[in-house]
Each structure stands twice: as structure tokens, then as C-alpha cells.
């Protein structure tokens, strides 16, 4: 059974727990989210596979998951990008955030999420048990679609996407 790392509000490790149980109890745990862009500036989105136990068929960032006990967030980001999307590229940790969201199936996602960004023009070779579809989309189009159709996107992606946009505005302003 897949374990997640339970953490305190400062991302200090306090133990581990079976992944689904952590989502049933809404326990704060460490997570990773990866955003891949191509050189045209488009973001690679994935549609979660129909068989996922929560948020099935919803669109989200390139990949997201949890580090295993004893694994760093950077190692987890590289591993999951390869496992989910069949891709490899250099990743840079951009920021982190904490969120809590109610999901389908009476589950709660409560994560200390480390966000990584990378650039690649590779064509994904996704694992069909993880990914139903994928597409490269310009961020402005994603923002418009989230505003029109929020139900098509995962809860964490909607939060993370807005945080990413804020980070980009701060960086481009030189701050």
C-alpha cells in the first residue's frame, strides 16, 4: 500500500500513513505538483484517468503525487513525471503552498504541496492507468476555461494555477 508523509504546518515530517486513509481522514501530508511548459509557453495539462479513486476525468497540471517515505520532493517530482507522463526534463522547485479541499467520494485533500516547473518539447507517453488525455494549452486559455467551467478541473490545480500566476507576475516584475 502506498504511504504518504504526514507533516506539520511547517512541512516538518511527523510520520506516515496509507495514502487513501490520509485522504479519508483529511490529514496534512506532503505532495508534489509538476508544471511542464513547452518553448512556445504552453502548459502541459493531463486529464486524470477514469479509474482514479478521486477526481477522475478532471483536468489538472502535468503531474501530481506524493513523495514516499525517505524520498525527497525533488526525487518524487522526477519519478512521477517519468511514471505518469513518460517524460524527463530538468525541474526547478518554484514555490509551495498548503490547501484543504473536499473531494468526491467523501475524501479530503489536505496537502503541503511543493510545485516544480520544467520546460520540454517532448511528446508525452502517458501511463493510461494514470492519464486519460493530455494537451498543451496557453495559460490565458486555461484561466478563461477555469472561470467558465471550474467543474472540469481538480481542486488543487485551480488553487495552484492561481498561485503560479501570482509567482510569475512577481518574478516578471523583478520582485
C-alpha positions in Angstrom: 0.0 0.0 0.0 1.3 3.4 -1.0 2.3 5.6 2.0 2.3 9.4 2.3 4.5 11.5 4.6 2.4 13.3 7.2 3.7 16.8 8.0 3.0 19.7 10.3 2.2 23.2 9.1 5.9 24.0 8.5 6.4 20.8 6.4 8.1 19.0 9.3 7.7 15.2 9.0 5.6 13.7 11.8 5.0 10.2 10.4 3.5 8.3 7.5 0.1 6.8 6.7 -1.6 4.8 3.9 -2.5 7.2 1.1 -6.2 6.6 0.9 -6.6 6.7 4.7 -4.9 10.1 4.8 -7.5 11.3 2.3 -10.3 9.8 4.3 -9.1 11.5 7.5 -8.0 14.7 5.8 -4.5 14.5 7.3 -1.9 17.1 6.2 0.7 15.3 4.0 3.5 16.2 1.7 2.8 16.4 -2.1 4.3 17.5 -5.3 2.8 19.2 -8.4 4.7 19.5 -11.7 4.0 22.1 -14.4 5.7 21.5 -17.7 5.8 24.2 -20.4 6.9 23.9 -24.0 9.1 26.6 -25.6 6.0 28.3 -27.0 4.8 29.0 -23.4 2.0 26.4 -23.5 1.4 24.4 -20.3 1.0 20.6 -20.5 -2.3 19.5 -18.9 -3.4 16.0 -18.2 -6.9 14.6 -17.8 -6.9 12.1 -14.9 -7.8 8.6 -15.9 -11.4 7.4 -15.5 -10.2 4.7 -13.0 -8.7 7.1 -10.4 -10.3 6.8 -7.0 -10.9 10.6 -6.8 -11.1 13.4 -9.2 -11.4 11.0 -12.2 -11.6 12.5 -15.7 -10.8 16.0 -14.4 -8.1 18.2 -16.0 -5.0 19.1 -13.9 -1.4 20.1 -14.1 1.2 17.9 -15.8 1.5 15.5 -12.9 1.0 15.5 -9.2 1.6 12.9 -6.5 3.3 12.3 -3.1 6.9 11.6 -2.1 7.4 8.2 -0.5 8.9 8.0 3.0 12.6 8.6 2.6 12.2 10.2 -0.8 12.9 14.0 -1.3 10.3 16.1 -3.1 12.7 16.6 -6.0 13.2 12.9 -6.4 9.4 12.4 -6.3 8.8 15.0 -8.9 11.3 13.4 -11.3 9.9 9.9 -10.6 6.3 10.8 -11.1 6.9 12.8 -14.3 8.5 9.7 -15.7 5.9 7.3 -14.4 2.7 9.3 -15.2 3.8 11.1 -18.4 6.7 9.1 -19.7 8.8 12.3 -19.8 12.1 13.6 -18.3 13.4 17.1 -18.1 15.1 19.4 -15.6 12.8 20.5 -12.9 13.1 23.6 -10.6 11.1 24.0 -7.3 9.2 27.2 -7.7 7.1 27.6 -4.5 5.0 25.6 -2.0 1.5 26.1 -0.5 -0.9 24.4 1.8 -4.5 23.8 1.0 -7.5 21.7 2.1 -10.3 20.8 -0.3 -13.3 18.4 -0.2 -13.2 15.9 -3.0 -15.7 13.4 -4.4 -16.2 10.0 -2.6 -16.2 11.8 0.8 -12.4 12.4 0.7 -10.4 15.4 1.7 -7.2 16.5 0.2 -5.0 18.4 2.7 -1.6 18.9 1.3 1.7 20.8 1.8 2.3 20.9 -2.0 5.8 21.6 -3.5 5.4 23.0 -7.0 8.0 22.2 -9.7 8.4 23.8 -13.1 10.2 22.5 -16.2 10.5 23.1 -19.9 10.2 20.4 -22.5 9.0 20.0 -26.1 8.8 16.2 -25.7 5.6 14.4 -26.7 4.3 12.7 -23.5 3.9 8.9 -23.4 1.5 8.7 -20.5 0.5 5.7 -18.5 -3.1 5.0 -19.4 -3.9 4.0 -15.8 -3.0 7.5 -14.7 -3.8 9.7 -17.7 -6.9 9.7 -19.9 -5.7 12.5 -22.2 -3.2 15.4 -22.4 -2.9 18.7 -24.2 -0.6 21.8 -24.4 -2.6 24.9 -23.7 -1.7 28.6 -23.3 -2.2 29.7 -19.7 -4.6 32.6 -20.7 -6.9 29.9 -22.3 -6.7 27.8 -19.2 -7.6 30.7 -17.0 -10.6 31.6 -19.1 -11.8 27.9 -19.1 -11.3 27.6 -15.3 -13.5 30.7 -14.9 -16.2 29.3 -17.3 -16.0 25.6 -16.3 -14.4 25.2 -12.9 -16.0 21.7 -12.5 -13.7 20.4 -15.3 -10.6 20.9 -13.1 -9.1 19.4 -10.0 -9.4 21.4 -6.8 -5.7 21.6 -6.2 -5.0 22.7 -9.8 -7.4 25.7 -9.6 -5.5 26.8 -6.4 -2.1 26.0 -7.7 -2.7 27.6 -11.1 -3.6 30.9 -9.5 -0.6 30.8 -7.2 1.6 30.0 -10.1 0.2 33.1 -12.0 0.9 35.3 -8.9 4.5 33.9 -8.7 5.1 34.7 -12.4 3.8 38.2 -12.0 6.1 38.8 -9.1 9.1 37.3 -10.9 8.5 39.3 -14.1 8.2 42.5 -12.1 11.6 41.8 -10.6 10.3 41.2 -7.1 
